[in-house]
Amino acid sequence: MRMYKKLETLSCIANQMRYNGKRQTLEVHMLCVQPISSKRDWKLFFNFPNLLYTDNPYYVPTLLLDERWNFNPKKNPAYEYCETVAFLAKQDGKVVGRIAALINHKLNKVQAQSYMRFTRFDVIDDIKVSRLLFDAVFAWGKQKGMNTIIGPIGFSDLDKQGLLVDGFDQIGMFITLYNHPYYHEHLSQLGFAKDIDWVEYKVFVPQQPDPRIERICEIAQKRHGYRLLSFTKKKEVIPYAHQMFHMYNESFAKLYGFCPLSDGQIDMAIKQFFSLVSLDYIFVVVDALESVIGFGIMVPSLSKALQQTRGRIFPFGFIPILQALKTHQVLDMYLIAVKPEYFGRGVNAIIMHEGIKRAIANGVLYAETGPELENNNNVQTQWKSFRTEQHKRRRCYIRSLD
């Protein structure tokens, strides 16, 4: 606690002094950055983005229930190998910024590095606030022996990541971040530089299935014995779910910042993902031995529903969410993964062909891909047969702590 008390003392500054002629008083406006240590502060931390973006039509709140789980060491299995700290910036008692820092010790050990991450960075347009927030994060990281910071990036590849740098006039997705344009300017002034970008696409649904994709799909099924599973109840998916996420670990292993999910994290992902999915958009492909070799998960867009609920499910927030799952014109692509040894062997075609048929049947206009690494050609070549629009770009930044 000594370090935190020192940080708190050093980060409290008088940032504005004003003389009031009538009252003959001197007002001092205090700006403080403090580590979070109470339930009340956590509530302020989780709610701050909703206040910051109150009138923004493109911001989509995070599910508060998920966020509480993410930062609860008793709920989030990532704490088996991660440690975190979170800070609030307050001016005259009012929250004006927030940030969390994270160290993934498992990934650092595997990659022989001393990296830390920042996440949940939100701030008013005042560089002094951003500077104090990051000063607190830098001090914590240095004390832990870290030499480099990247972000925004979270606990795992399933966590929200990447600062929006293009597409501020596009509504966000449930699985992505939204931020004001000035965030980039603040990070640049604080010495951060681009490490890598993700791009996002709208993929428009054609009027009829693509004959070429259909042909590849049929050949793959006949020649190799692949089969697309059919489900009538969510509980039927669960026996395959662990296979799906273990395969996801294989498929994504070489991507930027990826850390394989532990069994505990897979259990958590299953609870979070399958509570909101529609059976129409769960695609699981197995080989002749009934082993999962590919899967796709799409979800009717929950963006507008979450804007209505402000990220709360209870007491009545579940109603707009259920309505969105039933009636929708936009799909969000959450995950598409193929076992590495099956790349280029028609598994993707089976998933895409069935996805197109169901989207057409349900009157869907387009699907959003979510973030794809700008250098991930394997994924982006999938959309060449479609009309697309690259409408968003987001960035992970890097900075030395020395």
N, C-alpha and C positions, 0 to 999 in steps of 0.2 A: 504493500500500500504506500510505502514511502515514495516510490517513483510516481504514483498517481497523484499524490498530494503535491509533489513538486511540479508535475505537469499542470495541475490545476492552478497553482500559484503563478507559474510563469505565463500561462496562457490567458489570464485575466488582465485585460488592459482597458484603460480609459480611452475609448476610440473617438469620443466626441465630447467637447465641453461647450456649453451654451450659457450666455449671461442673459437672465430674464430681467429686463428693466423695471417691470412693474413690481415683481415680488422681491427684487434685490437678492436673488438666490443664484447659486452656481450649481447647475445640474451636470452630473457625471454619468455618462452612459457606458455601462460595463459590458464587455464582450468576454465570455468565458467558455472554455472547452473543458468538459469534464467527462471522465469515464463513467459508463453506466453501471449503477450498482443497486438499483431498486426497481420494483415492479412498475412504479409510476414512470420512471425514466424509460423503461422498455416500451411502455404504452405510448409515450411521446415519440420515441424512436420509430415505431412502426407506423404511427399515424401522420408523421410529418409530411411525407410525400403527398398525401391526400389534401393537406392544407396548402402546400406549395402549388399544386396543380388544380386547385378548386375550379377555376374557370377555363381550363384547357380542354378542348374537345377531343384531343388525340391521346391523352394520358389514360392508361388502363390500370386501375389499382391491382395490387397483388392480393391474393387471398390471405387475410390476416391470420387465419388458422395455420396455413402453411408456414408463414413467417415465424410464428411462435414456435412451431415444431423445429424449424431450421436452426434457431438459436437456443434451443433447449438441449443441453448435453444429455439429458435423460431420454430424449426422444430421437435425436439425430445421431445415427451410428457413425457419422463422419468424425465425431469427436473422439473416436478411438485413436485417430492419428492426426487430428487437427486441433489447433487451439486458436481462440479468437479474443478480440477485445473490441468494444464499441464505444463511440464517443458522441456526445451531443454538444453542439454550440448554442449558447443562449446569450441573448442580448436583453438586458433588463428583465431577465426571467423568461423571455419568450424564445422558443426554439427557432434558430435561423440556419441550422445545418446539422448534418449527421454523417457518420462514416463508421464502417467496421473494417477491421484488419484481420487477416487470417494467415496462418502458417500451416501448410500441408506437409507434415514431416515425412509421410510415406513417399510422396512424390519427390521431395528434396533428396531423400536417401537414394532412391532409384536413379535419379538423374545427376547425383553428386553436385547439388547446387544449394545455395542459401537464399532462396526466393521467399518473399512474402506477397500477399495479395491484398488489394483493397476492394471493398464491395459496399453496396448500399450507401453510395455517396450521393447526397442531395444537399443543395445549398441555395441560399438567396444569391442574387448577383452582387456579391461583395468579395473581392479577392482577399481581403483581410480575414474573412471567415474561413475561406478555403485554405489559406496559408496556415492558420492556427490548427485546423482539423488535421491537415497533413503533417504538421510539425509533431503533433501528438502521436500520430501513426508511425512516423519515422523514428521517433525516440523509442517507442515500444519495440519496433523491429530491430533496431540496433542493439537494444538490451538483450534481445533474444539471439543475437549473432547473425542476423540477416544482412545481406549486402545489396540486394536488388528488390524492387517492388514492381509488380505488374497489376493491371486491373483496368476497368472493373471486371472481376472474375470471381466466382464464388466457390462453394464447397466441392462441386463436381461439374461435369459437363451438362448435367441436367438442370443446374442452377442458372439463373439469369446472368448474362455476361455481355460485355461490349457496350461502349458508350455510343449513343446515336450521334453520327456526324453528318448524315444526309437522310432526308425523309421526315422532317419535323412536321410536315403537313399531312402525314399519314397516320391513321389510328394504329395504336400499338397492338401487340398480341398479348395474350395471357402469359406467354412464356418468355416475353422479352421486356427490356427496360425502355422507359421513355425519359428524356431529359431535355432541358432547355439548351439552345445553341451555345450559350455562354460557358457551359461546362468545359467545352474544348478549349476556350480561351484561358480559363483559369488553369487548366492542367498544363497548357503550353507555357504560361508564365511561371509555373512552378517547376519547370525543367523536365516535364514528361515528353516523350516522343513516341511516335507510332511503333508498335511491335508487330501487329498483324490486324487485318480487317476481316470482317464477315460481311457478306452481301445477302440481301433478301429479295425474293421474287414473288410477283403475282403470277400464277400459272392458270391461264384461262381454260375453262372446260370446253372441249370441242362439242359440236352438235351431235357427233356420233363417234364411236370408238375408232381408233386408228388401226387400219387393216394391217399395217406392218407390225405394230406391237402385238396385235392379236395373233398374227402368224408365228411370231417368235414365242409367244406364250404357249401356243398349241404344240409346237415342236419340242419345247423344253419339257412339257408334261408327258408327251408320248415317248420321247427318246430316253429321258432320265427318270421317269416315274415320279416327278414332283407332283405334289398335291396341295391345293389351297384348302385349308380347313374351314368348316362352317360352324358357327356358334349360334345357339338360340338363347343362352343364358350366360351372364358374366362369369358365373362360377365355373363354367366349362373352359374358360380361358386360363384360369389360375394354374392348372397342372402344367401348362406350357410356358407360363410367365417367367419362371426362373431360368428355363432354357433360353428364352428370348433375351433376357438381360445379360446372361453370361455370354451369349453370342454377341450382344452389343459391345461388351468389353473387348472382345476379339476384333470386331469390325472397326472400332474407333480408336484402337490402341495407339496408333501413330499420329493422331491428330493433336493439334496445339493444346497444351495445358491439360491433356486428358489424364485422369487418374482412374484406374479400374474401380468399379463399385464393389464394395464388400457385400457379403451375404446380407448383412443387416441393412445396408443401403438399398439393396435390391428389394428387400421386404418393404421398406419405406416407399420406394418408387412405385411398387405395385399398388400400395394403398392409395397413393396420391394420383397416379395415372388412371387406374381403372375405376375410380370413384366418379370420374367425369366423362369417360369415353362412351361412345355409342357403338353398339355391336355392328352397325352398318359399316363402320370404318376401322375395324380391327382385321388386319390381314396377316395370316400366319401360313408360311409355306414350309412343308416338311418333305423330306426325301422318302425313298422307298422303305427306309427303316424307321420312319416316323420321328426322325430327329429334325429339330427346327433348323432351317438353313437360311431363313429370311423372314422379315416381318415389317409391317408398316402400321403406324398408328396415326390416324387423323381424327380431329375433333371438330365438331361444329364450332364456329367462332363464338367465344364467350365474352368478347371485348365489350360489346354494348351492355350485356347483362351485368358485367362486373362494374361498369360505370354507374349503373343504376343502384347496385348494392353497396358501392364504396368498399368492395372487398370483403364484405361480411356475409356469411351464409345464414346466420341466425339473427333474429327470429324468422324473418320472411325472405331473406336473400336467396334462398334456394329456389324460390318460385320463378324469377326471371331466368335463372340458370337452366332449370328444367324446360322452360319454354324455348330457350335458345337451342337446346339439344334436339328438340322436336321439329322446330321450324327455323330454317337457316338457308342462306344463299352463299355463305362463305365458309370454307374449311381451313383449319389450321393444321399444317403438317407437323406433328410432334417429332416422330422418329421414323426413319427408314433405314434398316440395317440388313446387310447380307453377309453371311459368313465369308471370310476372305477367299477361301479356296473355291467359292462358287461365283466370284465376280465374273461377269461376262458370259454366264451360262443360262441366262433367261429367267433367273429368279426375280429380278427387278421387273421384268416385263409382265410376269404373272401378277405381281402386286399392283402395278400401274394399270393394267388392263381392267382388273376388277374394280379398282378405285374409280376409273373413268366411268364405267357402267353404272356404278351406284351414285356417283355425283350427277350424272345425266338424269337418272331416274328420280332423284330428289330435288332437281331444279337448281343445283349449285351453279353459281356464275364463275367463281374462281377459287383457287386454294392459295394460301400463303405458305411459303417454304420454311419460314423461320431462318435464323442465321446459318449461313454456309460459309466456311472459310474461303476466302477469295482464291486460294490456290488449290481448292479441292475439285479438280476437274472430273473425277469419277462421279460426283454428285451432279455437277452442273450440266454435264453432257446428257443427263436424263431428260432435260427440258427442251432439247433441240427440236423435238417433234411438236411442240406446243407453241402457242402464242404466249409470250411472256412479257413482263415489265419489271425491270430491276428498279425497285422503288425505295429501298432503304440501304444504308450502309452503317455499320457500327465498328468500333475500334477498341482494341486492347492496347494500353499504353505501358511504357516501361521507363524506369528511372533508377539510376544508381543511388544507393543510400550514403555513399562515401562523399 
